[in-house]
C-alpha cells in the first residue's frame, strides 16, 4: 500500500453551504464524492481530485500550502481558484493523510482504491482540535494574611479545578508563605486545567529553544531560576513537565510571559497584587531528524515586591513542518 502525506499551513473554517451542495451530513472530515472513468486519463494512470471548498480560504491572502509526500518524493502546491488540486497517481490503494495548521485535527482516510483511468473526487473538511491547558497553578504571596478573590476566564472551558472553582471565583485566605485556605481546607496553590477548540496562534519556530532529553532538567532549572521562581515553584514545574519532555527525546520550547498568557486565560485578582508573573510553556516534541535553529528567547523575570502572584502552565503542541520550512 502506498501512503500519501499532506501538511497544510491554512486555518480552516467550516462552510455549511458546501455540505448542502454535496449532500453531506455534519460533522465530517472527508467524503469520497465520486469515482468514475475519465477518458482524458490513460490506463496506466489515475487521478485524485482533492476538494477543499468546505474550508474558507481567503482569496485576498491565499496562504494555503500543501506538502505532499508520495513514495518519498515531496512536492508542495496550492489549490486552484476552485479550491481543488488534482494529483496524478498509479492505479491502486492509497491512504491519504492531511494535517492542517496547529489547532486543527489531522485527517487520515481509510484505504481508498482507484482504478485505471479513473478520477476520484474527495472532499476534506478540517475541524478545530482540542488544545489541553495542562496544570496551570496559581501561587499567592500577600505581605500579611489576606482574603483574596481570584477570577479566571480560560479561552475555552475548565476541565478540572482544585479546589472547585465557584461561579464568582476562588475566595482564598492567603498567607505570606504561600499557604492558601478555602472553606477551612489548606492548599499549596490553586489548580486548574482546561480545553480549547479554537485555533491557537501558530508557534514561531524562529525564537525559542531546542532541548534534548538529557538536557531537560538542567534547562528547566536554569530558565526557571532566571525567571525568579522559588524552590517550590521550580520543583512543582519540573516534576510535572520534566518526565514529559524527557520522554519526547527532543523538543522545541517557547514561553509566553505575562500579557501573552491572556491568550490562554485572563485573570482578575482582588485586592490587586503588586507583582503578577505568569509564564506558560509551549512544548513541541520533535523527531530526531528535525533541525531547528531558533534565536534563544529572552527570559523575563518576576519582581517579588509586595503582594505577589505567580502562575505557570503549559501545552503540548504538535510540530508543523510546513510552518517551520517558511521561517
Secondary structure as UniProt FT lines:
FT   STRAND          2..8
FT   HELIX           16..22
FT   STRAND          30..37
FT   TURN            39..40
FT   TURN            43..44
FT   STRAND          46..51
FT   TURN            53..54
FT   TURN            59..60
FT   STRAND          66..70
FT   TURN            71..72
FT   STRAND          73..77
FT   TURN            81..82
FT   STRAND          84..89
FT   STRAND          92..99
FT   TURN            102..103
FT   STRAND          107..108
FT   STRAND          112..114
FT   TURN            116..117
FT   STRAND          118..124
FT   STRAND          131..141
FT   STRAND          146..154
FT   STRAND          157..162
FT   TURN            167..168
FT   STRAND          170..174
FT   TURN            176..177
FT   STRAND          180..182
FT   TURN            183..184
FT   STRAND          185..187
FT   STRAND          190..196
FT   TURN            205..206
FT   STRAND          209..212
FT   HELIX           213..215
FT   HELIX           216..227
FT   HELIX           231..248
FT   STRAND          250..257
FT   HELIX           258..263
FT   STRAND          265..270
FT   STRAND          275..285
FT   TURN            288..289
FT   STRAND          308..316
FT   HELIX           321..325
//
